[in-house]
Amino acid sequence: MPKMIFLNLPVADVAASTAFYEAIGFVRDARFSNEQASSMVWSDAIYVMLLAKPFFATFTEKTIVDAATNSTGHYALSFDSRDAVDAITRAAIEAGGRELHEAQDLGFMYSRAFDDLDGHGFGPFWMNPAAVEEGPPS
């Protein structure tokens, strides 16, 4: 079995969050979804699990922070083009997300940033393939 990542996010409204993630290109896997959770597929190896906050609380004794006011992480998503970065950011904003800052263009890398409905931060980016191989220019 290949290594996979399942990012578990506490959300206030599973149905609304599911609609948001579908709007930005994720696909819901009904086999692992119900009223308490939605399994959202990004790729063959990356899933975002949207868990109702009370259900999420059964996995930890820690306080569930409010991601809208506290930073819990920022999840970077790679894309094949600048246009794709812009497209997912536009889709996120249109679906109720919030843009975090203007586009950042470093020449070899282009990125944007947005929060989902609950404040979980995502940073879609494109990197020049040469920079991936050789590292950023000096």
A tleap script that builds the chain and sets N, CA, C and O, in Angstrom:
source leaprc.protein.ff14SB
mol = sequence {
  NMET PRO LYS MET ILE PHE LEU ASN LEU PRO
  VAL ALA ASP VAL ALA ALA SER THR ALA PHE
  TYR GLU ALA ILE GLY PHE VAL ARG ASP ALA
  ARG PHE SER ASN GLU GLN ALA SER SER MET
  VAL TRP SER ASP ALA ILE TYR VAL MET LEU
  LEU ALA LYS PRO PHE PHE ALA THR PHE THR
  GLU LYS THR ILE VAL ASP ALA ALA THR ASN
  SER THR GLY HIE TYR ALA LEU SER PHE ASP
  SER ARG ASP ALA VAL ASP ALA ILE THR ARG
  ALA ALA ILE GLU ALA GLY GLY ARG GLU LEU
  HIE GLU ALA GLN ASP LEU GLY PHE MET TYR
  SER ARG ALA PHE ASP ASP LEU ASP GLY HIE
  GLY PHE GLY PRO PHE TRP MET ASN PRO ALA
  ALA VAL GLU GLU GLY PRO PRO CSER
}
set mol.1.N position { 0.849 -1.184 0.000 }
set mol.1.CA position { 0.000 0.000 0.000 }
set mol.1.C position { 0.890 1.242 0.000 }
set mol.1.O position { 1.843 1.314 0.776 }
set mol.2.N position { 0.593 2.227 -0.865 }
set mol.2.CA position { 1.411 3.441 -0.881 }
set mol.2.C position { 1.179 4.265 0.380 }
set mol.2.O position { 0.134 4.159 1.022 }
set mol.3.N position { 2.163 5.082 0.725 }
set mol.3.CA position { 1.981 5.991 1.856 }
set mol.3.C position { 0.939 7.022 1.477 }
set mol.3.O position { 0.919 7.525 0.353 }
set mol.4.N position { 0.073 7.332 2.428 }
set mol.4.CA position { -1.014 8.271 2.193 }
set mol.4.C position { -1.055 9.259 3.349 }
set mol.4.O position { -0.477 9.016 4.408 }
set mol.5.N position { -1.739 10.370 3.139 }
set mol.5.CA position { -1.972 11.309 4.218 }
set mol.5.C position { -3.466 11.592 4.291 }
set mol.5.O position { -4.131 11.804 3.277 }
set mol.6.N position { -3.968 11.590 5.514 }
set mol.6.CA position { -5.355 11.935 5.798 }
set mol.6.C position { -5.313 13.112 6.763 }
set mol.6.O position { -4.966 12.951 7.933 }
set mol.7.N position { -5.660 14.277 6.278 }
set mol.7.CA position { -5.680 15.481 7.086 }
set mol.7.C position { -7.059 15.577 7.710 }
set mol.7.O position { -8.052 15.727 6.998 }
set mol.8.N position { -7.134 15.495 9.029 }
set mol.8.CA position { -8.406 15.547 9.742 }
set mol.8.C position { -8.663 16.967 10.226 }
set mol.8.O position { -7.873 17.517 10.993 }
set mol.9.N position { -9.766 17.563 9.780 }
set mol.9.CA position { -10.092 18.933 10.141 }
set mol.9.C position { -11.423 18.998 10.876 }
set mol.9.O position { -12.418 18.457 10.395 }
set mol.10.N position { -11.458 19.654 12.040 }
set mol.10.CA position { -12.734 19.854 12.718 }
set mol.10.C position { -13.526 20.955 12.025 }
set mol.10.O position { -12.987 22.022 11.734 }
set mol.11.N position { -14.796 20.700 11.761 }
set mol.11.CA position { -15.639 21.683 11.077 }
set mol.11.C position { -16.954 21.871 11.823 }
set mol.11.O position { -17.425 20.969 12.516 }
set mol.12.N position { -17.529 23.041 11.671 }
set mol.12.CA position { -18.794 23.353 12.337 }
set mol.12.C position { -19.978 22.711 11.629 }
set mol.12.O position { -20.939 22.298 12.279 }
set mol.13.N position { -19.919 22.623 10.303 }
set mol.13.CA position { -21.046 22.131 9.519 }
set mol.13.C position { -20.502 21.218 8.419 }
set mol.13.O position { -19.952 21.696 7.427 }
set mol.14.N position { -20.656 19.921 8.596 }
set mol.14.CA position { -20.098 18.950 7.649 }
set mol.14.C position { -20.668 19.149 6.242 }
set mol.14.O position { -19.917 19.112 5.267 }
set mol.15.N position { -21.973 19.358 6.122 }
set mol.15.CA position { -22.587 19.516 4.798 }
set mol.15.C position { -22.061 20.767 4.094 }
set mol.15.O position { -21.713 20.710 2.915 }
set mol.16.N position { -21.998 21.893 4.803 }
set mol.16.CA position { -21.508 23.136 4.196 }
set mol.16.C position { -20.036 23.007 3.821 }
set mol.16.O position { -19.626 23.467 2.755 }
set mol.17.N position { -19.245 22.391 4.678 }
set mol.17.CA position { -17.824 22.213 4.380 }
set mol.17.C position { -17.626 21.266 3.199 }
set mol.17.O position { -16.739 21.476 2.372 }
set mol.18.N position { -18.443 20.237 3.124 }
set mol.18.CA position { -18.371 19.310 1.991 }
set mol.18.C position { -18.639 20.059 0.692 }
set mol.18.O position { -17.919 19.875 -0.289 }
set mol.19.N position { -19.661 20.896 0.677 }
set mol.19.CA position { -19.981 21.683 -0.525 }
set mol.19.C position { -18.823 22.611 -0.885 }
set mol.19.O position { -18.508 22.768 -2.065 }
set mol.20.N position { -18.187 23.224 0.104 }
set mol.20.CA position { -17.045 24.104 -0.147 }
set mol.20.C position { -15.911 23.326 -0.808 }
set mol.20.O position { -15.367 23.761 -1.823 }
set mol.21.N position { -15.556 22.184 -0.239 }
set mol.21.CA position { -14.436 21.409 -0.782 }
set mol.21.C position { -14.760 20.850 -2.170 }
set mol.21.O position { -13.873 20.755 -3.019 }
set mol.22.N position { -16.004 20.487 -2.405 }
set mol.22.CA position { -16.388 20.065 -3.757 }
set mol.22.C position { -16.248 21.227 -4.736 }
set mol.22.O position { -15.827 21.031 -5.877 }
set mol.23.N position { -16.597 22.433 -4.297 }
set mol.23.CA position { -16.510 23.612 -5.162 }
set mol.23.C position { -15.072 23.930 -5.560 }
set mol.23.O position { -14.843 24.537 -6.606 }
set mol.24.N position { -14.096 23.527 -4.738 }
set mol.24.CA position { -12.700 23.812 -5.083 }
set mol.24.C position { -11.980 22.609 -5.684 }
set mol.24.O position { -10.762 22.635 -5.865 }
set mol.25.N position { -12.736 21.557 -5.992 }
set mol.25.CA position { -12.162 20.459 -6.767 }
set mol.25.C position { -11.936 19.139 -6.055 }
set mol.25.O position { -11.458 18.188 -6.674 }
set mol.26.N position { -12.263 19.052 -4.773 }
set mol.26.CA position { -12.156 17.775 -4.084 }
set mol.26.C position { -13.363 16.911 -4.448 }
set mol.26.O position { -14.400 17.431 -4.861 }
set mol.27.N position { -13.229 15.600 -4.294 }
set mol.27.CA position { -14.322 14.673 -4.584 }
set mol.27.C position { -14.664 13.919 -3.300 }
set mol.27.O position { -13.780 13.372 -2.641 }
set mol.28.N position { -15.937 13.893 -2.954 }
set mol.28.CA position { -16.385 13.201 -1.740 }
set mol.28.C position { -16.405 11.700 -1.988 }
set mol.28.O position { -16.960 11.230 -2.981 }
set mol.29.N position { -15.792 10.955 -1.075 }
set mol.29.CA position { -15.800 9.490 -1.128 }
set mol.29.C position { -16.906 9.012 -0.192 }
set mol.29.O position { -16.736 8.985 1.027 }
set mol.30.N position { -18.029 8.641 -0.772 }
set mol.30.CA position { -19.213 8.256 0.006 }
set mol.30.C position { -18.960 7.057 0.911 }
set mol.30.O position { -19.633 6.899 1.929 }
set mol.31.N position { -17.999 6.212 0.552 }
set mol.31.CA position { -17.736 5.010 1.358 }
set mol.31.C position { -17.288 5.365 2.771 }
set mol.31.O position { -17.515 4.597 3.705 }
set mol.32.N position { -16.658 6.514 2.931 }
set mol.32.CA position { -16.111 6.905 4.229 }
set mol.32.C position { -16.721 8.215 4.714 }
set mol.32.O position { -16.064 8.994 5.405 }
set mol.33.N position { -17.964 8.451 4.356 }
set mol.33.CA position { -18.646 9.686 4.709 }
set mol.33.C position { -19.999 9.376 5.322 }
set mol.33.O position { -20.653 8.394 4.970 }
set mol.34.N position { -20.404 10.238 6.250 }
set mol.34.CA position { -21.733 10.159 6.846 }
set mol.34.C position { -22.081 11.534 7.412 }
set mol.34.O position { -21.470 12.525 7.013 }
set mol.35.N position { -23.040 11.622 8.325 }
set mol.35.CA position { -23.442 12.913 8.879 }
set mol.35.C position { -22.343 13.536 9.738 }
set mol.35.O position { -22.313 14.755 9.910 }
set mol.36.N position { -21.448 12.723 10.272 }
set mol.36.CA position { -20.386 13.206 11.153 }
set mol.36.C position { -19.087 13.515 10.420 }
set mol.36.O position { -18.225 14.215 10.952 }
set mol.37.N position { -18.942 13.000 9.209 }
set mol.37.CA position { -17.668 13.142 8.512 }
set mol.37.C position { -17.839 13.043 7.004 }
set mol.37.O position { -18.701 12.324 6.499 }
set mol.38.N position { -16.995 13.786 6.304 }
set mol.38.CA position { -16.902 13.642 4.848 }
set mol.38.C position { -15.451 13.370 4.500 }
set mol.38.O position { -14.542 14.079 4.933 }
set mol.39.N position { -15.259 12.336 3.714 }
set mol.39.CA position { -13.938 11.993 3.208 }
set mol.39.C position { -13.783 12.655 1.849 }
set mol.39.O position { -14.450 12.277 0.886 }
set mol.40.N position { -12.891 13.657 1.775 }
set mol.40.CA position { -12.714 14.431 0.562 }
set mol.40.C position { -11.380 14.068 -0.083 }
set mol.40.O position { -10.327 14.184 0.544 }
set mol.41.N position { -11.432 13.630 -1.333 }
set mol.41.CA position { -10.252 13.131 -2.034 }
set mol.41.C position { -9.608 14.261 -2.829 }
set mol.41.O position { -10.264 14.930 -3.627 }
set mol.42.N position { -8.304 14.461 -2.595 }
set mol.42.CA position { -7.524 15.425 -3.375 }
set mol.42.C position { -6.719 14.696 -4.452 }
set mol.42.O position { -6.610 15.163 -5.586 }
set mol.43.N position { -6.160 13.545 -4.079 }
set mol.43.CA position { -5.401 12.718 -5.023 }
set mol.43.C position { -5.462 11.285 -4.526 }
set mol.43.O position { -6.103 10.999 -3.515 }
set mol.44.N position { -4.797 10.384 -5.235 }
set mol.44.CA position { -4.789 8.981 -4.820 }
set mol.44.C position { -4.187 8.788 -3.433 }
set mol.44.O position { -4.460 7.785 -2.775 }
set mol.45.N position { -3.377 9.734 -2.988 }
set mol.45.CA position { -2.676 9.573 -1.717 }
set mol.45.C position { -3.020 10.633 -0.676 }
set mol.45.O position { -2.517 10.573 0.446 }
set mol.46.N position { -3.871 11.605 -1.025 }
set mol.46.CA position { -4.156 12.708 -0.105 }
set mol.46.C position { -5.661 12.874 0.061 }
set mol.46.O position { -6.395 13.059 -0.910 }
set mol.47.N position { -6.102 12.806 1.310 }
set mol.47.CA position { -7.507 12.966 1.662 }
set mol.47.C position { -7.631 14.023 2.752 }
set mol.47.O position { -6.759 14.144 3.612 }
set mol.48.N position { -8.711 14.780 2.710 }
set mol.48.CA position { -9.055 15.684 3.804 }
set mol.48.C position { -10.332 15.134 4.421 }
set mol.48.O position { -11.357 14.998 3.754 }
set mol.49.N position { -10.247 14.824 5.701 }
set mol.49.CA position { -11.399 14.315 6.433 }
set mol.49.C position { -12.039 15.487 7.164 }
set mol.49.O position { -11.423 16.085 8.046 }
set mol.50.N position { -13.267 15.814 6.799 }
set mol.50.CA position { -14.009 16.887 7.441 }
set mol.50.C position { -14.833 16.253 8.554 }
set mol.50.O position { -15.786 15.518 8.293 }
set mol.51.N position { -14.461 16.543 9.791 }
set mol.51.CA position { -15.095 15.894 10.940 }
set mol.51.C position { -15.879 16.915 11.756 }
set mol.51.O position { -15.345 17.959 12.131 }
set mol.52.N position { -17.150 16.611 12.030 }
set mol.52.CA position { -17.940 17.464 12.914 }
set mol.52.C position { -17.165 17.625 14.226 }
set mol.52.O position { -16.588 16.659 14.725 }
set mol.53.N position { -17.148 18.830 14.779 }
set mol.53.CA position { -16.341 19.092 15.968 }
set mol.53.C position { -16.594 18.099 17.112 }
set mol.53.O position { -15.628 17.643 17.723 }
set mol.54.N position { -17.849 17.742 17.429 }
set mol.54.CA position { -18.042 16.750 18.507 }
set mol.54.C position { -17.415 15.383 18.179 }
set mol.54.O position { -16.898 14.704 19.066 }
set mol.55.N position { -17.466 14.993 16.910 }
set mol.55.CA position { -16.851 13.730 16.490 }
set mol.55.C position { -15.331 13.844 16.545 }
set mol.55.O position { -14.655 12.933 17.024 }
set mol.56.N position { -14.794 14.958 16.056 }
set mol.56.CA position { -13.353 15.194 16.109 }
set mol.56.C position { -12.864 15.107 17.557 }
set mol.56.O position { -11.779 14.584 17.814 }
set mol.57.N position { -13.650 15.610 18.487 }
set mol.57.CA position { -13.270 15.625 19.908 }
set mol.57.C position { -13.087 14.226 20.482 }
set mol.57.O position { -12.425 14.067 21.507 }
set mol.58.N position { -13.662 13.206 19.840 }
set mol.58.CA position { -13.495 11.836 20.349 }
set mol.58.C position { -12.098 11.289 20.056 }
set mol.58.O position { -11.732 10.235 20.577 }
set mol.59.N position { -11.314 11.983 19.235 }
set mol.59.CA position { -9.968 11.545 18.880 }
set mol.59.C position { -8.870 12.225 19.697 }
set mol.59.O position { -7.698 11.868 19.578 }
set mol.60.N position { -9.244 13.199 20.521 }
set mol.60.CA position { -8.233 13.948 21.264 }
set mol.60.C position { -8.786 14.470 22.575 }
set mol.60.O position { -9.984 14.718 22.705 }
set mol.61.N position { -7.897 14.635 23.545 }
set mol.61.CA position { -8.269 15.274 24.802 }
set mol.61.C position { -7.929 16.758 24.764 }
set mol.61.O position { -8.283 17.499 25.681 }
set mol.62.N position { -7.240 17.198 23.707 }
set mol.62.CA position { -6.851 18.594 23.581 }
set mol.62.C position { -8.055 19.462 23.219 }
set mol.62.O position { -9.048 18.982 22.674 }
set mol.63.N position { -7.941 20.739 23.534 }
set mol.63.CA position { -8.961 21.700 23.159 }
set mol.63.C position { -8.951 21.883 21.637 }
set mol.63.O position { -7.890 22.018 21.027 }
set mol.64.N position { -10.112 21.886 21.052 }
set mol.64.CA position { -10.224 22.172 19.625 }
set mol.64.C position { -10.261 23.687 19.495 }
set mol.64.O position { -11.185 24.344 19.973 }
set mol.65.N position { -9.250 24.224 18.844 }
set mol.65.CA position { -9.161 25.678 18.720 }
set mol.65.C position { -10.054 26.177 17.594 }
set mol.65.O position { -10.460 25.419 16.713 }
set mol.66.N position { -10.344 27.454 17.643 }
set mol.66.CA position { -11.104 28.103 16.596 }
set mol.66.C position { -10.122 28.497 15.503 }
set mol.66.O position { -9.350 29.440 15.675 }
set mol.67.N position { -10.143 27.790 14.385 }
set mol.67.CA position { -9.189 28.040 13.304 }
set mol.67.C position { -9.396 29.405 12.665 }
set mol.67.O position { -8.517 29.885 11.949 }
set mol.68.N position { -10.533 30.039 12.905 }
set mol.68.CA position { -10.769 31.372 12.358 }
set mol.68.C position { -9.962 32.434 13.103 }
set mol.68.O position { -9.698 33.509 12.565 }
set mol.69.N position { -9.571 32.131 14.343 }
set mol.69.CA position { -8.822 33.113 15.139 }
set mol.69.C position { -7.469 32.604 15.606 }
set mol.69.O position { -6.662 33.377 16.123 }
set mol.70.N position { -7.212 31.322 15.432 }
set mol.70.CA position { -5.942 30.723 15.829 }
set mol.70.C position { -5.356 29.972 14.646 }
set mol.70.O position { -6.078 29.301 13.908 }
set mol.71.N position { -4.050 30.086 14.468 }
set mol.71.CA position { -3.413 29.359 13.382 }
set mol.71.C position { -3.111 27.938 13.834 }
set mol.71.O position { -2.417 27.717 14.827 }
set mol.72.N position { -3.642 26.990 13.093 }
set mol.72.CA position { -3.418 25.585 13.420 }
set mol.72.C position { -2.520 24.907 12.402 }
set mol.72.O position { -2.068 23.781 12.612 }
set mol.73.N position { -2.269 25.585 11.312 }
set mol.73.CA position { -1.450 25.054 10.235 }
set mol.73.C position { -1.823 25.765 8.954 }
set mol.73.O position { -2.835 26.462 8.882 }
set mol.74.N position { -1.003 25.584 7.960 }
set mol.74.CA position { -1.285 26.150 6.639 }
set mol.74.C position { -0.883 25.065 5.646 }
set mol.74.O position { 0.282 24.669 5.590 }
set mol.75.N position { -1.831 24.595 4.877 }
set mol.75.CA position { -1.637 23.413 4.059 }
set mol.75.C position { -1.402 23.807 2.599 }
set mol.75.O position { -2.291 24.356 1.948 }
set mol.76.N position { -0.221 23.529 2.101 }
set mol.76.CA position { 0.157 23.911 0.743 }
set mol.76.C position { -0.271 22.830 -0.243 }
set mol.76.O position { -0.087 21.638 0.004 }
set mol.77.N position { -0.842 23.262 -1.357 }
set mol.77.CA position { -1.304 22.367 -2.416 }
set mol.77.C position { -0.606 22.765 -3.714 }
set mol.77.O position { -0.688 23.920 -4.130 }
set mol.78.N position { 0.077 21.822 -4.355 }
set mol.78.CA position { 0.804 22.147 -5.578 }
set mol.78.C position { -0.096 22.037 -6.801 }
set mol.78.O position { -1.006 21.211 -6.860 }
set mol.79.N position { 0.190 22.903 -7.781 }
set mol.79.CA position { -0.546 22.928 -9.040 }
set mol.79.C position { 0.426 23.004 -10.200 }
set mol.79.O position { 1.589 23.368 -10.027 }
set mol.80.N position { -0.064 22.653 -11.398 }
set mol.80.CA position { 0.767 22.615 -12.594 }
set mol.80.C position { 0.901 23.961 -13.293 }
set mol.80.O position { 1.687 24.090 -14.232 }
set mol.81.N position { 0.143 24.972 -12.849 }
set mol.81.CA position { 0.221 26.272 -13.515 }
set mol.81.C position { -0.251 27.385 -12.579 }
set mol.81.O position { -0.939 27.146 -11.587 }
set mol.82.N position { 0.141 28.591 -12.926 }
set mol.82.CA position { -0.336 29.776 -12.209 }
set mol.82.C position { -1.848 29.901 -12.361 }
set mol.82.O position { -2.547 30.245 -11.408 }
set mol.83.N position { -2.351 29.619 -13.565 }
set mol.83.CA position { -3.786 29.717 -13.812 }
set mol.83.C position { -4.572 28.789 -12.893 }
set mol.83.O position { -5.647 29.152 -12.414 }
set mol.84.N position { -4.040 27.593 -12.644 }
set mol.84.CA position { -4.718 26.650 -11.751 }
set mol.84.C position { -4.720 27.169 -10.312 }
set mol.84.O position { -5.691 26.968 -9.582 }
set mol.85.N position { -3.647 27.827 -9.908 }
set mol.85.CA position { -3.580 28.447 -8.573 }
set mol.85.C position { -4.663 29.516 -8.462 }
set mol.85.O position { -5.392 29.577 -7.471 }
set mol.86.N position { -4.759 30.359 -9.494 }
set mol.86.CA position { -5.778 31.408 -9.485 }
set mol.86.C position { -7.184 30.817 -9.493 }
set mol.86.O position { -8.081 31.333 -8.826 }
set mol.87.N position { -7.375 29.739 -10.246 }
set mol.87.CA position { -8.710 29.133 -10.371 }
set mol.87.C position { -9.198 28.571 -9.042 }
set mol.87.O position { -10.352 28.792 -8.677 }
set mol.88.N position { -8.351 27.848 -8.307 }
set mol.88.CA position { -8.815 27.287 -7.030 }
set mol.88.C position { -9.049 28.404 -6.016 }
set mol.88.O position { -9.953 28.309 -5.186 }
set mol.89.N position { -8.247 29.452 -6.078 }
set mol.89.CA position { -8.448 30.566 -5.152 }
set mol.89.C position { -9.763 31.274 -5.446 }
set mol.89.O position { -10.515 31.595 -4.525 }
set mol.90.N position { -10.047 31.519 -6.724 }
set mol.90.CA position { -11.337 32.118 -7.098 }
set mol.90.C position { -12.491 31.235 -6.640 }
set mol.90.O position { -13.472 31.730 -6.086 }
set mol.91.N position { -12.376 29.933 -6.869 }
set mol.91.CA position { -13.443 28.999 -6.468 }
set mol.91.C position { -13.642 29.024 -4.962 }
set mol.91.O position { -14.776 28.986 -4.486 }
set mol.92.N position { -12.552 29.087 -4.209 }
set mol.92.CA position { -12.652 29.125 -2.741 }
set mol.92.C position { -13.384 30.384 -2.285 }
set mol.92.O position { -14.247 30.317 -1.410 }
set mol.93.N position { -13.049 31.517 -2.865 }
set mol.93.CA position { -13.691 32.779 -2.486 }
set mol.93.C position { -15.171 32.751 -2.864 }
set mol.93.O position { -16.024 33.163 -2.078 }
set mol.94.N position { -15.473 32.267 -4.064 }
set mol.94.CA position { -16.869 32.182 -4.511 }
set mol.94.C position { -17.681 31.221 -3.652 }
set mol.94.O position { -18.895 31.385 -3.527 }
set mol.95.N position { -17.034 30.221 -3.059 }
set mol.95.CA position { -17.736 29.234 -2.229 }
set mol.95.C position { -17.812 29.664 -0.761 }
set mol.95.O position { -18.284 28.903 0.084 }
set mol.96.N position { -17.350 30.876 -0.455 }
set mol.96.CA position { -17.468 31.386 0.913 }
set mol.96.C position { -16.177 31.450 1.687 }
set mol.96.O position { -16.176 31.856 2.849 }
set mol.97.N position { -15.067 31.056 1.069 }
set mol.97.CA position { -13.775 31.155 1.732 }
set mol.97.C position { -13.280 32.593 1.749 }
set mol.97.O position { -13.928 33.490 1.211 }
set mol.98.N position { -12.132 32.802 2.369 }
set mol.98.CA position { -11.576 34.149 2.517 }
set mol.98.C position { -10.137 34.166 2.021 }
set mol.98.O position { -9.317 33.355 2.451 }
set mol.99.N position { -9.832 35.095 1.112 }
set mol.99.CA position { -8.460 35.237 0.630 }
set mol.99.C position { -7.621 35.856 1.736 }
set mol.99.O position { -8.044 36.818 2.376 }
set mol.100.N position { -6.424 35.302 1.964 }
set mol.100.CA position { -5.588 35.749 3.076 }
set mol.100.C position { -4.632 36.867 2.706 }
set mol.100.O position { -4.300 37.696 3.554 }
set mol.101.N position { -4.182 36.908 1.461 }
set mol.101.CA position { -3.294 37.978 1.016 }
set mol.101.C position { -3.226 37.978 -0.500 }
set mol.101.O position { -3.695 37.047 -1.155 }
set mol.102.N position { -2.645 39.019 -1.044 }
set mol.102.CA position { -2.462 39.119 -2.496 }
set mol.102.C position { -1.562 37.984 -2.982 }
set mol.102.O position { -0.846 37.360 -2.199 }
set mol.103.N position { -1.612 37.735 -4.274 }
set mol.103.CA position { -0.731 36.731 -4.886 }
set mol.103.C position { 0.724 37.102 -4.617 }
set mol.103.O position { 1.092 38.277 -4.619 }
set mol.104.N position { 1.536 36.083 -4.388 }
set mol.104.CA position { 2.973 36.285 -4.205 }
set mol.104.C position { 3.692 35.658 -5.396 }
set mol.104.O position { 3.569 34.460 -5.650 }
set mol.105.N position { 4.444 36.484 -6.120 }
set mol.105.CA position { 5.151 36.019 -7.302 }
set mol.105.C position { 6.645 36.197 -7.088 }
set mol.105.O position { 7.155 37.317 -7.103 }
set mol.106.N position { 7.341 35.084 -6.888 }
set mol.106.CA position { 8.782 35.112 -6.679 }
set mol.106.C position { 9.539 34.769 -7.961 }
set mol.106.O position { 10.749 34.544 -7.931 }
set mol.107.N position { 8.837 34.730 -9.064 }
set mol.107.CA position { 9.450 34.362 -10.337 }
set mol.107.C position { 9.477 32.856 -10.532 }
set mol.107.O position { 8.841 32.335 -11.448 }
set mol.108.N position { 10.206 32.157 -9.680 }
set mol.108.CA position { 10.288 30.700 -9.773 }
set mol.108.C position { 9.109 30.014 -9.088 }
set mol.108.O position { 8.867 28.824 -9.290 }
set mol.109.N position { 8.361 30.799 -8.257 }
set mol.109.CA position { 7.216 30.246 -7.535 }
set mol.109.C position { 6.122 31.304 -7.456 }
set mol.109.O position { 6.396 32.493 -7.288 }
set mol.110.N position { 4.879 30.850 -7.580 }
set mol.110.CA position { 3.707 31.716 -7.522 }
set mol.110.C position { 2.745 31.092 -6.532 }
set mol.110.O position { 2.482 29.892 -6.595 }
set mol.111.N position { 2.207 31.906 -5.601 }
set mol.111.CA position { 1.302 31.331 -4.600 }
set mol.111.C position { 0.196 32.307 -4.236 }
set mol.111.O position { 0.308 33.518 -4.426 }
set mol.112.N position { -0.858 31.741 -3.716 }
set mol.112.CA position { -2.005 32.475 -3.175 }
set mol.112.C position { -2.310 31.832 -1.827 }
set mol.112.O position { -1.638 30.880 -1.432 }
set mol.113.N position { -3.307 32.337 -1.120 }
set mol.113.CA position { -3.682 31.740 0.163 }
set mol.113.C position { -5.146 32.045 0.461 }
set mol.113.O position { -5.642 33.136 0.181 }
set mol.114.N position { -5.830 31.045 1.041 }
set mol.114.CA position { -7.220 31.242 1.442 }
set mol.114.C position { -7.546 30.387 2.657 }
set mol.114.O position { -6.885 29.386 2.935 }
set mol.115.N position { -8.577 30.807 3.369 }
set mol.115.CA position { -9.148 30.026 4.461 }
set mol.115.C position { -10.417 29.348 3.970 }
set mol.115.O position { -11.126 29.887 3.119 }
set mol.116.N position { -10.705 28.156 4.510 }
set mol.116.CA position { -11.983 27.510 4.224 }
set mol.116.C position { -13.050 28.129 5.125 }
set mol.116.O position { -12.789 29.143 5.773 }
set mol.117.N position { -14.229 27.548 5.177 }
set mol.117.CA position { -15.333 28.107 5.955 }
set mol.117.C position { -15.039 28.187 7.446 }
set mol.117.O position { -15.582 29.048 8.139 }
set mol.118.N position { -14.178 27.293 7.950 }
set mol.118.CA position { -13.859 27.257 9.377 }
set mol.118.C position { -12.555 27.965 9.709 }
set mol.118.O position { -12.188 28.047 10.881 }
set mol.119.N position { -11.849 28.473 8.715 }
set mol.119.CA position { -10.606 29.181 8.954 }
set mol.119.C position { -9.350 28.358 8.771 }
set mol.119.O position { -8.259 28.826 9.095 }
set mol.120.N position { -9.473 27.139 8.260 }
set mol.120.CA position { -8.297 26.326 7.967 }
set mol.120.C position { -7.619 26.913 6.727 }
set mol.120.O position { -8.263 27.116 5.698 }
set mol.121.N position { -6.314 27.184 6.833 }
set mol.121.CA position { -5.599 27.886 5.773 }
set mol.121.C position { -4.972 26.967 4.738 }
set mol.121.O position { -4.369 25.947 5.071 }
set mol.122.N position { -5.128 27.352 3.471 }
set mol.122.CA position { -4.535 26.622 2.358 }
set mol.122.C position { -3.726 27.575 1.488 }
set mol.122.O position { -4.099 28.733 1.296 }
set mol.123.N position { -2.618 27.070 0.967 }
set mol.123.CA position { -1.746 27.858 0.115 }
set mol.123.C position { -1.486 27.165 -1.202 }
set mol.123.O position { -0.496 26.445 -1.331 }
set mol.124.N position { -2.355 27.364 -2.192 }
set mol.124.CA position { -2.077 26.780 -3.497 }
set mol.124.C position { -0.855 27.464 -4.115 }
set mol.124.O position { -0.687 28.677 -3.998 }
set mol.125.N position { -0.011 26.675 -4.768 }
set mol.125.CA position { 1.188 27.251 -5.365 }
set mol.125.C position { 1.587 26.503 -6.632 }
set mol.125.O position { 1.225 25.344 -6.836 }
set mol.126.N position { 2.345 27.203 -7.477 }
set mol.126.CA position { 2.987 26.634 -8.658 }
set mol.126.C position { 4.467 26.922 -8.523 }
set mol.126.O position { 4.853 28.021 -8.124 }
set mol.127.N position { 5.307 25.940 -8.852 }
set mol.127.CA position { 6.749 26.152 -8.843 }
set mol.127.C position { 7.307 25.738 -10.195 }
set mol.127.O position { 6.964 24.685 -10.732 }
set mol.128.N position { 8.167 26.579 -10.727 }
set mol.128.CA position { 8.843 26.288 -11.979 }
set mol.128.C position { 9.552 24.942 -11.840 }
set mol.128.O position { 10.298 24.743 -10.881 }
set mol.129.N position { 9.339 24.018 -12.771 }
set mol.129.CA position { 9.983 22.703 -12.670 }
set mol.129.C position { 11.503 22.767 -12.534 }
set mol.129.O position { 12.095 21.919 -11.866 }
set mol.130.N position { 12.141 23.756 -13.154 }
set mol.130.CA position { 13.597 23.890 -13.017 }
set mol.130.C position { 13.972 24.196 -11.578 }
set mol.130.O position { 14.994 23.714 -11.090 }
set mol.131.N position { 13.164 24.984 -10.897 }
set mol.131.CA position { 13.446 25.305 -9.492 }
set mol.131.C position { 13.277 24.070 -8.611 }
set mol.131.O position { 13.976 23.912 -7.611 }
set mol.132.N position { 12.349 23.200 -8.988 }
set mol.132.CA position { 12.171 21.962 -8.231 }
set mol.132.C position { 13.431 21.108 -8.330 }
set mol.132.O position { 13.864 20.508 -7.346 }
set mol.133.N position { 14.013 21.059 -9.521 }
set mol.133.CA position { 15.222 20.258 -9.743 }
set mol.133.C position { 16.476 20.915 -9.177 }
set mol.133.O position { 17.308 20.248 -8.561 }
set mol.134.N position { 16.611 22.220 -9.385 }
set mol.134.CA position { 17.857 22.906 -9.070 }
set mol.134.C position { 17.819 23.749 -7.810 }
set mol.134.O position { 18.864 24.198 -7.338 }
set mol.135.N position { 16.638 23.972 -7.257 }
set mol.135.CA position { 16.488 24.880 -6.133 }
set mol.135.C position { 16.213 26.278 -6.625 }
set mol.135.O position { 16.384 26.558 -7.812 }
set mol.136.N position { 15.790 27.164 -5.742 }
set mol.136.CA position { 15.463 28.534 -6.180 }
set mol.136.C position { 16.727 29.283 -6.625 }
set mol.136.O position { 17.835 28.974 -6.185 }
set mol.137.N position { 16.537 30.275 -7.507 }
set mol.137.CA position { 17.709 31.050 -7.955 }
set mol.137.C position { 18.329 31.811 -6.785 }
set mol.137.O position { 17.639 32.191 -5.838 }
set mol.138.N position { 19.621 32.023 -6.865 }
set mol.138.CA position { 20.340 32.726 -5.791 }
set mol.138.C position { 20.100 34.207 -5.838 }
set mol.138.O position { 20.630 34.945 -5.007 }
savepdb mol mol.pdb
quit
